[in-house]
Amino acid sequence: MNTSGEPLSLAARLADRRSSGRAHPHGMKWTYVTRRVMPGLSTLVGPRVHDPRSGDLVVCRVTRIGAHDHCEDRWGRHVRLWPGDLLVGALGNRYATDFYEGYVPRGSRTHLLTAGGLIGDVLAAHDAHMAPTELEVIGAVVDDDMRPLSTEDFAAPTPPPGRPRHATIAVVGSGMNAGKTTTVASIVHGCTQAGLRVGAGKVTGSGSGKDRWSYIDSGAHSVADFLDFGMPSTFGYPLERLADTMFAIRDTLAAEGAAVVVLEIADGLLMPETSGLLERLSGIADSVVLAAVDALSARSGVEILRGLGLPVHVLSGLVSRSPLASREATETTGLPVFTPKALAASAALELLGASTNTAA
């Protein structure tokens, strides 16, 4: 039984390098961004593509361990990395103010941008982090006809338009690490505990099993994200593509029976793609929750959201950890501040309106 999760023919193709110490049959580590590639699919290692693009699937060798000493496998499990390991990931861009700014690589020497398997050249880094883990691109993942494969080849079909029975709730943040995913998970759990069927979606960001499992562990009936629609990371894609994906995620979750859909939009309000998507939110969100770091960011964020005519109803995130900061935020915005614990109990239902029927 093959327990490594990699397409067997690709592993076999690389096995003949064992004698040189460059690889071994079970050394392939298929990262999270490849989760939609069917196990057992017949694939080979081809030459590097001349015009690399976001989503291209590649085989890389780890040459030096840096900030990422592990990767996430297809299921999101942490897998230790060692120099010499071969991993399969996807080329892409990353926009993370608290980590790396990175772009699709142009040469064979590059970096691991995320544990989820996003691969690209680091342009800038937050000074709290080590130098990136270094990689050497061995070649492209190709099919039996030597056609280079991409995450786009495994994207889900566009679903028919549909809305959840009760509400679509959008969670946005004042910045990175403001508490968005925790807020989403708490809303999911609160609505699920009330007997509602909840779908959770990650609209933007970089592919990561951590977020998906957070939603599932909180009780989400169904989960969808941008990776399901062909993107390993959303930074650098056209705004219209991202807007279409946001609606496709909502429609997919509704089609799978979600009475409530909770959507997370990554990064902060000033991130270019997030800023552009906010202008589309009025067509999809019945309620908006702002995860903020402190009262000042809450005030600024609420002003931006209200300026766009968005129905921002609640504050949460890191600001909710401090009763004093929460009072400041409420006084300056007029909005209630709910802790994750409160949302997970019953406060999440306040986002649904008085007509909510909990017999989903």
PAVEXKOL-66723 format. One record per residue (C-alpha): x, y, z. Coordinates in Angstrom, 1 decimal, always signed. Example, Ala and Ser with C-alpha at 12.3 -4.5 7.8 and 13.67 -1.06 7.14 Angstrom:
<recs>
{x +12.3&y -4.5&z +7.8}
{x +13.7&y -1.1&z +7.1}
</recs>
This chain:
<recs>
{x +0.0&y +0.0&z +0.0}
{x +1.3&y +3.4&z -0.9}
{x +1.2&y +5.6&z +2.2}
{x +3.2&y +8.5&z +0.9}
{x +0.3&y +10.0&z -1.1}
{x +2.3&y +10.7&z -4.2}
{x +1.5&y +9.7&z -7.8}
{x +3.3&y +6.4&z -8.1}
{x +4.8&y +6.9&z -11.6}
{x +6.4&y +10.1&z -10.5}
{x +8.0&y +8.5&z -7.5}
{x +9.2&y +5.7&z -9.7}
{x +10.7&y +8.1&z -12.2}
{x +12.8&y +9.6&z -9.4}
{x +13.7&y +6.4&z -7.7}
{x +16.5&y +5.7&z -10.2}
{x +18.5&y +8.6&z -8.7}
{x +18.8&y +6.7&z -5.4}
{x +22.4&y +5.6&z -6.0}
{x +23.5&y +9.2&z -6.2}
{x +21.9&y +10.1&z -2.9}
{x +19.6&y +12.7&z -4.6}
{x +16.3&y +10.9&z -3.9}
{x +14.7&y +7.8&z -2.7}
{x +11.4&y +6.1&z -3.6}
{x +9.5&y +7.4&z -0.6}
{x +11.2&y +10.8&z -0.3}
{x +8.6&y +12.7&z -2.3}
{x +6.6&y +15.1&z -0.1}
{x +3.4&y +16.3&z -1.7}
{x +2.4&y +19.5&z -0.1}
{x -1.0&y +20.9&z +0.7}
{x -1.4&y +23.0&z -2.4}
{x -1.4&y +19.7&z -4.4}
{x -4.4&y +18.3&z -2.4}
{x -6.7&y +18.3&z -5.5}
{x -4.2&y +16.3&z -7.6}
{x -5.7&y +12.8&z -7.7}
{x -3.5&y +10.2&z -5.9}
{x -2.4&y +7.6&z -8.4}
{x -2.5&y +10.0&z -11.4}
{x +0.1&y +9.1&z -13.9}
{x +2.7&y +11.9&z -13.8}
{x +6.4&y +12.4&z -14.7}
{x +9.1&y +14.9&z -14.1}
{x +9.6&y +17.1&z -17.1}
{x +12.0&y +20.0&z -17.8}
{x +11.5&y +23.4&z -16.2}
{x +9.0&y +25.6&z -18.0}
{x +10.4&y +28.6&z -19.8}
{x +7.5&y +30.9&z -18.8}
{x +6.6&y +30.0&z -15.2}
{x +3.2&y +31.0&z -13.8}
{x +1.3&y +30.9&z -10.6}
{x -0.1&y +27.4&z -10.1}
{x +2.6&y +25.5&z -12.0}
{x +3.3&y +22.3&z -10.3}
{x +7.0&y +21.6&z -9.7}
{x +9.4&y +19.1&z -8.1}
{x +12.0&y +20.8&z -5.9}
{x +14.9&y +19.6&z -3.8}
{x +15.5&y +21.2&z -0.3}
{x +19.0&y +22.6&z -0.3}
{x +19.0&y +24.5&z +3.0}
{x +16.5&y +24.6&z +5.9}
{x +15.5&y +28.1&z +7.0}
{x +12.3&y +29.5&z +8.4}
{x +10.2&y +26.5&z +7.4}
{x +11.6&y +23.3&z +8.8}
{x +8.4&y +21.5&z +7.9}
{x +5.7&y +21.4&z +5.2}
{x +2.0&y +20.5&z +5.2}
{x +1.1&y +17.4&z +3.3}
{x -2.1&y +17.0&z +1.2}
{x -4.2&y +16.6&z +4.4}
{x -2.5&y +19.5&z +6.3}
{x -0.3&y +17.3&z +8.5}
{x +3.1&y +18.8&z +9.5}
{x +5.9&y +16.9&z +7.8}
{x +9.5&y +17.4&z +8.9}
{x +11.8&y +18.7&z +6.1}
{x +15.5&y +17.7&z +5.7}
{x +18.2&y +18.8&z +3.3}
{x +17.9&y +16.7&z +0.2}
{x +14.2&y +16.0&z +0.5}
{x +12.1&y +16.2&z -2.7}
{x +8.8&y +18.1&z -2.4}
{x +6.1&y +18.8&z -4.9}
{x +4.5&y +22.3&z -4.7}
{x +3.1&y +25.1&z -6.7}
{x +4.7&y +28.3&z -7.9}
{x +3.0&y +31.4&z -6.7}
{x +3.2&y +34.9&z -5.1}
{x +2.8&y +35.7&z -1.4}
{x +1.8&y +38.9&z +0.3}
{x +2.3&y +38.7&z +4.1}
{x +3.2&y +41.8&z +6.0}
{x +4.3&y +39.7&z +9.0}
{x +6.2&y +37.1&z +7.0}
{x +7.3&y +37.2&z +3.3}
{x +6.7&y +39.1&z +0.2}
{x +7.5&y +36.7&z -2.7}
{x +6.9&y +36.1&z -6.4}
{x +6.9&y +33.4&z -9.0}
{x +10.6&y +32.4&z -9.5}
{x +12.4&y +32.9&z -12.7}
{x +15.4&y +30.7&z -12.1}
{x +16.1&y +27.2&z -10.6}
{x +17.1&y +28.5&z -7.2}
{x +14.2&y +29.7&z -5.1}
{x +12.4&y +29.5&z -1.7}
{x +9.6&y +27.9&z +0.2}
{x +7.2&y +30.7&z +0.8}
{x +4.7&y +28.8&z +2.9}
{x +4.5&y +25.5&z +4.7}
{x +1.6&y +24.7&z +2.4}
{x +4.0&y +24.3&z -0.5}
{x +3.9&y +27.7&z -2.2}
{x +7.2&y +28.2&z -4.0}
{x +8.7&y +31.5&z -5.1}
{x +11.5&y +34.1&z -4.7}
{x +11.5&y +36.1&z -1.4}
{x +11.7&y +39.8&z -2.1}
{x +11.3&y +41.1&z +1.4}
{x +10.8&y +39.6&z +4.8}
{x +9.7&y +40.6&z +8.3}
{x +12.7&y +40.9&z +10.6}
{x +11.2&y +38.4&z +13.1}
{x +11.8&y +35.5&z +10.7}
{x +14.8&y +33.6&z +9.6}
{x +16.0&y +33.4&z +6.1}
{x +13.7&y +31.3&z +3.9}
{x +14.2&y +27.6&z +3.3}
{x +16.1&y +27.2&z +0.0}
{x +15.0&y +25.0&z -2.9}
{x +16.3&y +23.9&z -6.2}
{x +13.6&y +23.4&z -8.9}
{x +14.2&y +20.0&z -10.5}
{x +11.5&y +20.2&z -13.1}
{x +7.8&y +20.5&z -13.9}
{x +5.2&y +17.9&z -13.0}
{x +3.9&y +16.7&z -16.4}
{x +1.3&y +14.2&z -17.6}
{x +2.0&y +11.2&z -19.9}
{x +2.0&y +13.5&z -22.9}
{x +4.7&y +15.7&z -21.3}
{x +2.2&y +18.5&z -20.7}
{x +3.1&y +20.7&z -17.7}
{x +0.4&y +20.5&z -15.0}
{x -1.0&y +23.3&z -12.9}
{x -3.4&y +23.6&z -10.0}
{x -5.7&y +25.1&z -12.7}
{x -6.0&y +21.6&z -14.2}
{x -7.7&y +20.3&z -11.1}
{x -10.1&y +23.2&z -10.3}
{x -13.7&y +22.5&z -9.5}
{x -16.3&y +23.5&z -12.1}
{x -18.1&y +26.8&z -11.6}
{x -21.3&y +26.0&z -9.6}
{x -24.7&y +27.4&z -10.4}
{x -25.7&y +30.6&z -8.6}
{x -27.2&y +30.0&z -5.2}
{x -27.7&y +31.6&z -1.8}
{x -27.7&y +30.0&z +1.7}
{x -31.1&y +29.8&z +3.3}
{x -30.3&y +32.3&z +6.1}
{x -27.3&y +34.5&z +5.7}
{x -23.8&y +35.0&z +4.3}
{x -21.4&y +36.4&z +6.9}
{x -18.1&y +37.9&z +5.8}
{x -15.2&y +38.2&z +8.2}
{x -12.4&y +40.7&z +7.4}
{x -9.5&y +42.0&z +9.4}
{x -7.7&y +45.3&z +10.1}
{x -4.5&y +43.5&z +9.3}
{x -2.7&y +40.1&z +9.4}
{x -3.1&y +38.1&z +12.6}
{x -6.0&y +40.2&z +13.8}
{x -7.9&y +37.0&z +14.7}
{x -9.9&y +36.4&z +11.5}
{x -9.7&y +32.6&z +11.3}
{x -10.5&y +32.3&z +15.1}
{x -13.5&y +34.5&z +14.6}
{x -14.7&y +32.4&z +11.6}
{x -14.3&y +29.2&z +13.6}
{x -16.2&y +30.7&z +16.5}
{x -19.1&y +31.8&z +14.3}
{x -19.2&y +28.4&z +12.7}
{x -19.3&y +26.7&z +16.0}
{x -21.9&y +29.0&z +17.5}
{x -24.3&y +28.5&z +14.5}
{x -23.7&y +24.8&z +14.4}
{x -24.5&y +24.5&z +18.1}
{x -27.8&y +26.2&z +17.3}
{x -28.6&y +23.4&z +14.9}
{x -27.8&y +25.2&z +11.7}
{x -25.8&y +23.7&z +8.8}
{x -22.8&y +25.9&z +8.2}
{x -20.4&y +26.2&z +5.3}
{x -17.1&y +28.0&z +5.7}
{x -15.0&y +29.4&z +2.9}
{x -11.5&y +31.0&z +2.6}
{x -11.7&y +33.6&z -0.2}
{x -8.1&y +34.8&z -0.4}
{x -4.7&y +34.0&z +1.0}
{x -2.2&y +31.2&z +0.5}
{x -3.1&y +27.5&z +0.6}
{x -2.9&y +26.1&z +4.1}
{x -4.4&y +23.1&z +5.8}
{x -4.4&y +24.9&z +9.1}
{x -7.4&y +27.1&z +8.2}
{x -9.4&y +24.4&z +6.5}
{x -9.0&y +22.1&z +9.6}
{x -9.9&y +25.0&z +11.9}
{x -13.3&y +25.3&z +10.1}
{x -13.9&y +21.6&z +10.1}
{x -13.0&y +21.1&z +13.7}
{x -15.5&y +23.9&z +14.6}
{x -18.3&y +22.0&z +13.0}
{x -18.5&y +23.2&z +9.4}
{x -20.7&y +20.9&z +7.3}
{x -18.7&y +21.9&z +4.2}
{x -15.6&y +23.9&z +3.4}
{x -14.3&y +25.5&z +0.2}
{x -11.4&y +27.8&z -0.7}
{x -9.6&y +29.4&z -3.5}
{x -7.5&y +26.3&z -4.0}
{x -10.6&y +24.4&z -5.0}
{x -10.9&y +26.9&z -7.9}
{x -7.3&y +26.6&z -9.2}
{x -5.3&y +29.1&z -7.2}
{x -2.5&y +28.1&z -4.7}
{x -2.3&y +31.7&z -3.6}
{x -4.5&y +34.6&z -4.6}
{x -2.0&y +37.4&z -4.6}
{x -1.3&y +38.6&z -8.1}
{x -4.5&y +37.2&z -9.7}
{x -6.8&y +39.7&z -11.4}
{x -9.5&y +41.2&z -9.2}
{x -12.3&y +39.9&z -11.4}
{x -11.0&y +36.4&z -11.0}
{x -11.0&y +36.8&z -7.2}
{x -14.5&y +38.2&z -7.2}
{x -15.8&y +35.4&z -9.3}
{x -14.1&y +32.9&z -6.9}
{x -15.7&y +34.6&z -3.9}
{x -19.2&y +34.1&z -5.4}
{x -18.3&y +30.5&z -6.6}
{x -17.3&y +29.6&z -3.0}
{x -20.5&y +30.9&z -1.6}
{x -22.5&y +29.2&z -4.4}
{x -20.7&y +25.9&z -3.8}
{x -21.4&y +25.9&z +0.0}
{x -25.0&y +26.8&z -0.6}
{x -25.4&y +24.0&z -3.1}
{x -23.9&y +21.6&z -0.5}
{x -26.7&y +22.5&z +1.9}
{x -25.3&y +25.3&z +4.0}
{x -28.0&y +27.4&z +5.7}
{x -25.3&y +29.8&z +6.8}
{x -22.1&y +30.6&z +4.9}
{x -19.2&y +32.3&z +6.6}
{x -16.5&y +33.7&z +4.4}
{x -13.0&y +34.8&z +5.4}
{x -11.1&y +37.3&z +3.4}
{x -7.4&y +37.2&z +4.2}
{x -4.9&y +40.0&z +5.1}
{x -5.9&y +43.5&z +6.1}
{x -8.3&y +46.1&z +4.6}
{x -5.5&y +47.9&z +3.0}
{x -4.1&y +44.9&z +1.0}
{x -4.9&y +45.7&z -2.7}
{x -6.9&y +42.6&z -3.4}
{x -8.8&y +42.8&z -0.2}
{x -9.6&y +46.4&z -0.8}
{x -10.9&y +45.6&z -4.2}
{x -13.1&y +42.7&z -3.0}
{x -14.6&y +45.0&z -0.3}
{x -16.3&y +46.9&z -3.1}
{x -18.0&y +43.6&z -4.2}
{x -19.0&y +42.5&z -0.7}
{x -22.3&y +44.4&z -0.8}
{x -23.5&y +41.9&z -3.4}
{x -22.9&y +38.9&z -1.2}
{x -22.6&y +39.7&z +2.5}
{x -25.7&y +40.1&z +4.7}
{x -23.4&y +40.9&z +7.7}
{x -19.7&y +41.9&z +8.1}
{x -17.6&y +41.2&z +11.1}
{x -14.3&y +43.1&z +11.6}
{x -11.5&y +41.4&z +13.5}
{x -9.3&y +44.2&z +14.9}
{x -6.1&y +44.4&z +16.8}
{x -7.0&y +47.4&z +19.0}
{x -9.6&y +50.2&z +19.3}
{x -7.8&y +52.5&z +16.8}
{x -7.7&y +49.9&z +14.1}
{x -11.3&y +49.1&z +14.8}
{x -12.3&y +52.7&z +14.4}
{x -10.3&y +53.0&z +11.1}
{x -11.6&y +49.7&z +9.8}
{x -15.2&y +50.5&z +10.6}
{x -14.9&y +53.9&z +8.8}
{x -13.6&y +52.2&z +5.7}
{x -16.4&y +49.5&z +5.7}
{x -19.1&y +52.1&z +6.4}
{x -17.7&y +54.3&z +3.7}
{x -18.4&y +51.4&z +1.3}
{x -21.9&y +51.0&z +2.5}
{x -21.2&y +47.6&z +4.0}
{x -23.3&y +46.2&z +6.9}
{x -20.6&y +45.9&z +9.5}
{x -22.4&y +44.8&z +12.7}
{x -19.8&y +43.3&z +15.1}
{x -16.2&y +43.6&z +16.2}
{x -14.0&y +40.7&z +17.3}
{x -10.4&y +39.6&z +17.1}
{x -7.5&y +40.4&z +19.3}
{x -9.2&y +43.6&z +20.6}
{x -11.7&y +41.4&z +22.4}
{x -9.0&y +40.0&z +24.7}
{x -8.9&y +43.2&z +26.6}
{x -12.1&y +44.5&z +28.3}
{x -10.7&y +48.0&z +28.4}
{x -9.7&y +48.0&z +24.7}
{x -13.2&y +46.5&z +23.9}
{x -14.9&y +49.4&z +25.7}
{x -12.7&y +51.9&z +23.8}
{x -13.7&y +50.2&z +20.5}
{x -17.4&y +50.2&z +21.3}
{x -17.3&y +53.8&z +22.4}
{x -15.6&y +54.9&z +19.2}
{x -17.6&y +52.7&z +16.7}
{x -20.9&y +52.1&z +18.4}
{x -20.5&y +48.4&z +17.7}
{x -20.5&y +45.5&z +20.2}
{x -17.3&y +43.6&z +20.7}
{x -17.7&y +39.8&z +21.0}
{x -15.0&y +37.4&z +22.2}
{x -14.5&y +34.1&z +20.3}
{x -16.0&y +32.4&z +23.3}
{x -19.1&y +34.5&z +23.1}
{x -19.5&y +33.9&z +19.4}
{x -19.1&y +30.2&z +19.9}
{x -21.8&y +30.2&z +22.5}
{x -24.8&y +32.1&z +21.1}
{x -23.6&y +35.6&z +20.1}
{x -23.0&y +34.4&z +16.5}
{x -26.8&y +34.1&z +16.1}
{x -27.1&y +37.9&z +16.4}
{x -25.5&y +38.1&z +13.0}
{x -28.3&y +36.2&z +11.3}
{x -31.3&y +38.4&z +12.1}
{x -34.4&y +37.9&z +14.0}
{x -36.0&y +35.6&z +11.4}
{x -33.5&y +32.8&z +11.7}
{x -35.1&y +29.4&z +12.1}
{x -32.6&y +27.0&z +13.9}
{x -34.3&y +23.9&z +12.6}
{x -32.0&y +23.5&z +9.6}
</recs>
